[in-house]
């Protein structure tokens, strides 16, 4: 099969989605399939399909779309929050880039989030099956961030919430098959966003265990300090990852004992703030901020414990890697983590955001470091991880779901019924609020102007596409 993996986030980047895409691509290629990736570029300045050397500058799309979208919003949805408008523009740009690249020759399109799923469902060929893996609930993460930052005015009664909820529902229902890595996420989508239960299949992640174990044995330029235990927290610096709670728990631990250090591996917009908090709490000699690293397996080999204090998470690869490495995990009970870690069996679990419970878990880990119980806990976690995180098993499950999606698209012999979607269709936004009524005469006149502008946009896209084809033939 020719498979296109699509994402609305820039790839490659540091994060769980990128890890999943890399692992899935590897598994599919080992199974004999061709895989390409469509996403924004790492610098966010364009869109690309690296395997085909395709690229388009995002500014060229934005210049065509932004004015049109603002005109539409101002006319039909006056007072719309600017964030909604900018979010819609971002989605239209994805749609326009997909049309420009002509993705019709793929057997399967596999989206990695609700935004790319919704966008590609509107512009892909009707005969191309669409599969979506949802790695997290964007709306829930948004509310968690607002709560942690103390901005509680946004609740489920606001227009922003309604828009986000509609977006969540659409992204989870537009595909032929929708995959959730955890039962927790499926329950959230079904119970809180009205997604039909039968629309979502739970299929957890997979990982190349052999390669990871080999990488653990490589040399690292980091050497752990002698006579100190090492906690390691590998996660991006984001409110939902909860590093601030770990910092305060470590500060309390320092009051009792100092035979430890903590490595924070990752980067993000909160890194500077959390670093300053750590310094203010006197943790300068006990906390090391390492930034993004390429040698995570080597660092895990040297660490004694892996800590993940998430406020919300789905199925974090940090825990998968820790279990494969045979390291005791100290994690919160957020999201889908309880499906991965069982307290006192495969790790130590505390209630998300409870700094006292986290402190007690950290102290308990240090107290029992050399005990048989902790060694058994780590060994149990390793056995569990090796049984559940097989890359081959995940790949087989995903291929089965691809075939299920394809079964929903029987062969269509009538080519007339397979007319391609025109670029003008990307200018039809979703309408989370009922449009205002317009007067007939003025409305008709403005509608003619709007249609004319849509036609010009479509014409420009076609011209650029034809020019690109001519250049390709000359080469």
Buried (B, 14 or more C-beta within 10 A) or exposed (E): BEBBBBBBBBBBBBBBBBBBBBBBBBBBEEEEBEBBBBBBBEEEEBBBBBEEEBBBEBEBBBEBBBEBBBBBBEBBBEEBBEEBBEBBBBBBBBBBBBBBBEBBEBBBBBBBBBBBBBBBBBBBBEBBBBBBBBBBBBBBBBBBBBBBEEEEEBEEEEBBBEBBBBBBBBBBBBBBBBBBBBBBBBBBBBEBBEBEEEBBBBBBBBBBBEEBBEBBEEEBEEEBEEEEBBBBBBBBBBBBBBBBBBBBBBBBBBEEEEEBBBBBBBBBEBBEEBBEBBEEBEBEEBBBBBEEBEBBBBBBBBBBBBBBBBBBBBBBBBBBBBBBBBBBBBBBBBBBBBBBBBBEEBBBBBEBBBBEBBBBBBBBBBEBBEEEEBBEBBEBBBEBBBEBBBBEBBBBBBBEBBEBBBEEBEEEEEEEEEEEBBBBEBBEBEEBBEEEEEEEEEEEEBEEEBEEBBEEBBEBBBEEBEEBEEEEEEE
